[in-house]
Amino acid sequence: MLKDEELVTRIQEDFRSAGLDPKRLAMLEYSEKLTLTPGAMERSDVEALQVAGFNDADILAIAEVTAYYAYVNRIADGLGVQVEEWFVPE
């Protein structure tokens, strides 16, 4: 979707120093926190997305996509599903 392989690589290595605009950076910081420490989420995390320019529908979509990927990955891991070889980053 980004059509910029160098940017994709920088994001994979460290999204915080990849040169993203503040809006995308806020989205990824929110998603990372929701993924790694969901119990630590606070209203201020949503407010940070609002300040970055996301509306309520956008924020819901970000939360849903993040949660969906976490769910699918846990189901796959729990069932021992092997990832396709083409999908594994080098």
MOMOKA-V72205 format. One record per pair of residues at least 4 apart in sequence whose C-alpha atoms are under 8 Angstrom apart, sorted by the first residue. I is the first residue (numbers start at 1). GAP is how many residues later the second one is. If there is no record, write none. Layout:
BEGIN
i=I gap=GAP
i=I gap=GAP
END
This chain:
BEGIN
i=2 gap=5
i=2 gap=6
i=4 gap=4
i=5 gap=4
i=6 gap=4
i=7 gap=4
i=7 gap=11
i=8 gap=4
i=9 gap=4
i=10 gap=4
i=10 gap=5
i=10 gap=7
i=10 gap=8
i=11 gap=4
i=11 gap=5
i=11 gap=6
i=11 gap=7
i=14 gap=4
i=15 gap=4
i=15 gap=5
i=15 gap=10
i=15 gap=13
i=16 gap=4
i=16 gap=9
i=20 gap=4
i=20 gap=5
i=21 gap=4
i=22 gap=4
i=22 gap=30
i=23 gap=4
i=23 gap=26
i=23 gap=29
i=23 gap=30
i=23 gap=31
i=24 gap=4
i=25 gap=4
i=26 gap=4
i=26 gap=22
i=26 gap=23
i=26 gap=26
i=27 gap=4
i=27 gap=22
i=27 gap=35
i=28 gap=4
i=29 gap=4
i=30 gap=4
i=30 gap=15
i=30 gap=16
i=30 gap=19
i=31 gap=4
i=31 gap=31
i=31 gap=32
i=31 gap=35
i=32 gap=4
i=33 gap=4
i=33 gap=5
i=33 gap=7
i=33 gap=8
i=34 gap=4
i=34 gap=5
i=34 gap=6
i=34 gap=7
i=34 gap=29
i=34 gap=32
i=34 gap=33
i=35 gap=31
i=35 gap=32
i=35 gap=35
i=37 gap=4
i=41 gap=4
i=42 gap=4
i=43 gap=4
i=44 gap=4
i=45 gap=4
i=46 gap=4
i=46 gap=13
i=47 gap=4
i=48 gap=4
i=49 gap=4
i=49 gap=5
i=49 gap=10
i=50 gap=4
i=50 gap=5
i=50 gap=6
i=50 gap=9
i=54 gap=4
i=54 gap=5
i=55 gap=4
i=56 gap=4
i=57 gap=4
i=58 gap=4
i=59 gap=4
i=60 gap=4
i=61 gap=4
i=62 gap=4
i=63 gap=4
i=64 gap=4
i=65 gap=4
i=66 gap=4
i=67 gap=4
i=68 gap=4
i=69 gap=4
i=70 gap=4
i=71 gap=4
i=72 gap=4
i=73 gap=4
i=74 gap=4
i=75 gap=4
i=76 gap=4
i=76 gap=5
i=76 gap=6
i=77 gap=4
i=83 gap=4
i=83 gap=5
i=84 gap=4
END
